[in-house]
Every structure is written in C-alpha cells, then in structure tokens.
C-alpha cells in the first residue's frame, strides 16, 4: 500500500515539474518572439509614424494575458507570495514587534 502511495506522489511531482517546465518554455518563447516583433515594427516605421502605439504592443499584451492565465494554472495563487508567505510575514512582524517591545519596557 505504501509503495502505491509513493508511486502516486512521484507521478504527481513529475506532472507538476513538467507543467512548470512547460510554463518556462512558454515564457521564453513569449519574450523572444515579442522582442523580435517589436524590433521589426521599430525597423519598419515610416517617417512620422509613432512607435508607442497599441499596434506595436498588442501581441505582447494579449499573449501576456494568456501567459498570466497559464501561470495561474501552473502555480495557482501562490505565484506571487508563495504557499506559506502569510505565516512567514506574521513571524517576521511578531519578531520585530517583540524586539521593539523590549526597548520600551
């Protein structure tokens, strides 16, 4: 029974690693392609045409939204703060308050 549970845990871990790896590949392609697209747009500017326009960055914006959805699918809500961020922050604040309390006693 334990062996089967260990095997399932390994399979879940492998699946998670593959999804994280897939996200980072997606991110790398996003960065490279958008740099190329923006550079090509800059190169092809006509005299008097503005570089800073929606047309220049529309692909990066919409693809970026898709990338953000992909990130939340892979990392969940922990993408920014981590799973134990609140606990670490509470301990940090309590440690600081504990140190300052001694100064006033």
N, C-alpha and C positions, 0 to 999 in steps of 0.2 A: 504494500500500500504506500509506504513512504517513497519507494522508488518511482512509482507512478506520479506522485505529487511533485517530486523533484524534477521529473521529466517535464511536467506541465509548466513548472516555474521556469525551467530553462527555455522552453518553447516560447513562453510569453516574453521573456527577456530578449530572445533573439528577434522576435517580431518587433519589439519596441526599438531595438538597436537598428533594425532595417528601416523602420519608419523615420527615425532621427536622421539616419544616413541619407534617406531619400529627400528629406527636407533640406539638408545642407547642400545636396546636389542642385535642388530646385533654386535655392538662394544663390548659389554660384552662377548658374545659368542666367538667372534674373539680372544679376549685377553685370555680367559680361555683355549680354545682349543689349541691355538698356544703355550702357556706356557707348557701345557701338552705334546704336540708333541715334542717340543724342549727338554724338560726334559727327555722324553722317548728316544730320539735319543742320548742324552748325556749318559744315563744309559746303552744303548746298544752298545756303542763304543767298537770296537775291539782294541787291543793294536796296536799302530802306526797309527790308523785312526784319521784324523783331524776332530775336532768339527766344526771349522769355514769353512764350505763349502756351496756351493749353495744348495746341497741336504738338509742340515739342515734347511735352511730358505726359501726354495722355496714356501712352502704352505703359509707362512706368507706374502711373497712378493706378490704373485698373488692374494691371498684373500684380502690383503691390497689394491691392486688396485681396486678390486671390492667394497671394503668398501669406498674408496675415491669417486668412482662414485656414490655410494649410498648417501654419504654426500652431494655431489653437487646437487643431485636430491632433497634432503630434504631441504637443506639450501640455495641452489643457490650459487651465487658468494659471498654472504655475510658471508660465513662460517669463513673467517679469519679476516675480517676487520669490519664487521657489516654494516648495511644499511646506517648509517649516519657517518661513520668513516671519510670520507673526510671533511665534514663540521666541525666536532669536531676538527680535526687536523688543519684546516685553522684557526679556532678561537684560538686554543692554540698557534699557531705560531704568529698570529697577536697580542695576548696578550703579548707574550714575546717580540716581536719587539716594541710594544707600551711602555713597561716598560724600554727597553734599550734606546729608543729614548729620553726619558726624562733625562737620565743620561748624554747624550751628548749635550743637549741644553744649 
